[in-house]
Amino acid sequence: MARFSGKGFVVTGGASGIGEATTRSLVAQGGRVVIADVQEDLGMALVAELGDGVRFKHMDVTNEAQIIAAIDLAVAEFGQLDGMVNNAGIIGAIGSIMDTSADDYDFTMSILSRGVFLGIKHAGRAMQPNGAGAIVSLASTAGVKGAEGPHVYTMAKHGVVGLTKSAASEFGAFGVRVNAVAPGGTVTPMKSALTDNDVELITKSIAADSPLGIACMPQDIANGIVFLLSEEARYISGHTLVIDGGLTTGGAASPFYSQEAEVMLHAGQRQSGSMQVQRSE
Ligand SMILES: NC(=O)c1ccc[n+]([C@@H]2O[C@H](COP(=O)([O-])OP(=O)(O)OC[C@H]3O[C@@H](n4cnc5c(N)ncnc54)[C@H](O)[C@@H]3O)[C@@H](O)[C@H]2O)c1
């Protein structure tokens, strides 16, 4: 039997990038998905391509009634809501914090923060009677450290990591797991907008920053989301899974891992005149 056979999902922002890859993966493994997005043309094209297991709901994640309507559609069409992916996002306000207007702050937070809050709230409401379900929200490496994204984006994504922990604490009592995925730079339309939609340039730039030397693709993130939605993750909750090729754990290789490190060790021994470091050879 397919991994998600008979299961129903909502993927916000499911018409593009990471959300699209997640939708494709879920459907390929037997799941049925409501794509909840503002991009009607892209969403309807995916429905036409992927067939009966997919529905499109035109909705804005900042609008509570529209979030409820997308979840209600999944319950009506698929029997129940088994998984919710709070993925819709934008880069939002950029520039110095001193030049960021309160209106730009509100707009950015409404999508990246309020949208996730509402998604978690109403997915929990739909899942509680079933005593089961899994929610995955999109954070970012900007949600675990500074200078990985614009200020308001960074604030919102740290909030996603926090709400993931507190909601997991509440929802565990009725069998619902709540997790987040924190991607590093990933080749999607949102990211390539930063290079005037030059996909090759953004791909090279992400690869150049990565300790792995390759660019992260939407499927790399979808794989983590789908794992957290699956039964294999049944004991994982409140967790933020960073998927960035190791960038935030250390970035470029440290000089301590190079030939020069050997030189530094021996220089240290000469200076101290005694063996300060025990070697295992
Ligand atoms: N691409 C990256 O480098 C990267 C890195 C870290 C985190 N993320 C996060 O991953 C998520 C997906 O981003 P992506 O890179 O795939 O971008 P994307 O632009 O390809 O897809 C985002 C989708 O969200 C939809 N959306 C935007 N505002 C919406 C709203 N108000 N209501 C409903 N839908 C809306 C868009 O129409 C689009 O289909 C975002 O939350 C983003 O912050 C992306």
The ligand as a MOL file (V3000), in Angstrom:
LIG
                    3D

  0  0  0     0  0            999 V3000
M  V30 BEGIN CTAB
M  V30 COUNTS 44 48 0 0 0
M  V30 BEGIN ATOM
M  V30 1 N 13.2640 29.2840 -1.1370 0
M  V30 2 C 14.0110 29.4620 -0.0710 0
M  V30 3 O 15.2270 29.7310 -0.1750 0
M  V30 4 C 13.3890 29.3200 1.3070 0
M  V30 5 C 14.2730 29.2360 2.3990 0
M  V30 6 C 13.7370 29.1220 3.6900 0
M  V30 7 C 12.3600 29.0670 3.8650 0
M  V30 8 N 11.5270 29.1410 2.7780 0 CHG=1
M  V30 9 C 10.0860 29.1100 3.0210 0
M  V30 10 O 9.4700 28.1060 2.2440 0
M  V30 11 C 8.1200 28.4790 1.9900 0
M  V30 12 C 7.8300 28.2990 0.5270 0
M  V30 13 O 8.6000 29.2280 -0.2140 0
M  V30 14 P 9.1230 28.9790 -1.7050 0
M  V30 15 O 10.5440 29.3150 -1.7230 0
M  V30 16 O 8.6670 27.6560 -2.1960 0 CHG=-1
M  V30 17 O 8.3680 30.2000 -2.4440 0
M  V30 18 P 7.4030 30.2580 -3.7230 0
M  V30 19 O 7.2210 31.6980 -4.0000 0
M  V30 20 O 7.8670 29.3620 -4.8060 0
M  V30 21 O 6.0250 29.6440 -3.1600 0
M  V30 22 C 5.2870 30.3050 -2.1730 0
M  V30 23 C 3.8190 30.0970 -2.4670 0
M  V30 24 O 3.0710 30.7600 -1.4300 0
M  V30 25 C 1.9780 31.4070 -2.0560 0
M  V30 26 N 1.5100 32.5080 -1.2210 0
M  V30 27 C 2.1550 33.6790 -0.9570 0
M  V30 28 N 1.3850 34.4580 -0.1880 0
M  V30 29 C 0.2350 33.7730 0.0470 0
M  V30 30 C -0.9300 34.0520 0.7740 0
M  V30 31 N -1.0960 35.2240 1.4250 0
M  V30 32 N -1.9150 33.1120 0.8200 0
M  V30 33 C -1.7710 31.9470 0.1510 0
M  V30 34 N -0.6850 31.6280 -0.5650 0
M  V30 35 C 0.3100 32.5300 -0.6300 0
M  V30 36 C 2.5130 31.8920 -3.3860 0
M  V30 37 O 1.4590 32.1620 -4.3040 0
M  V30 38 C 3.3770 30.7190 -3.8040 0
M  V30 39 O 2.6540 29.7660 -4.5740 0
M  V30 40 C 7.9550 29.9200 2.5150 0
M  V30 41 O 7.3230 29.9110 3.7730 0
M  V30 42 C 9.3780 30.3970 2.6280 0
M  V30 43 O 9.5190 31.4290 3.5980 0
M  V30 44 C 12.0150 29.2540 1.5040 0
M  V30 END ATOM
M  V30 BEGIN BOND
M  V30 1 1 1 2
M  V30 2 2 2 3
M  V30 3 1 2 4
M  V30 4 1 4 5
M  V30 5 2 4 44
M  V30 6 2 5 6
M  V30 7 1 6 7
M  V30 8 2 7 8
M  V30 9 1 8 9
M  V30 10 1 8 44
M  V30 11 1 9 10
M  V30 12 1 9 42
M  V30 13 1 10 11
M  V30 14 1 11 12
M  V30 15 1 11 40
M  V30 16 1 12 13
M  V30 17 1 13 14
M  V30 18 2 14 15
M  V30 19 1 14 16
M  V30 20 1 14 17
M  V30 21 1 17 18
M  V30 22 2 18 19
M  V30 23 1 18 20
M  V30 24 1 18 21
M  V30 25 1 21 22
M  V30 26 1 22 23
M  V30 27 1 23 24
M  V30 28 1 23 38
M  V30 29 1 24 25
M  V30 30 1 25 26
M  V30 31 1 25 36
M  V30 32 1 26 27
M  V30 33 1 26 35
M  V30 34 2 27 28
M  V30 35 1 28 29
M  V30 36 1 29 30
M  V30 37 2 29 35
M  V30 38 1 30 31
M  V30 39 2 30 32
M  V30 40 1 32 33
M  V30 41 2 33 34
M  V30 42 1 34 35
M  V30 43 1 36 37
M  V30 44 1 36 38
M  V30 45 1 38 39
M  V30 46 1 40 41
M  V30 47 1 40 42
M  V30 48 1 42 43
M  V30 END BOND
M  V30 END CTAB
M  END
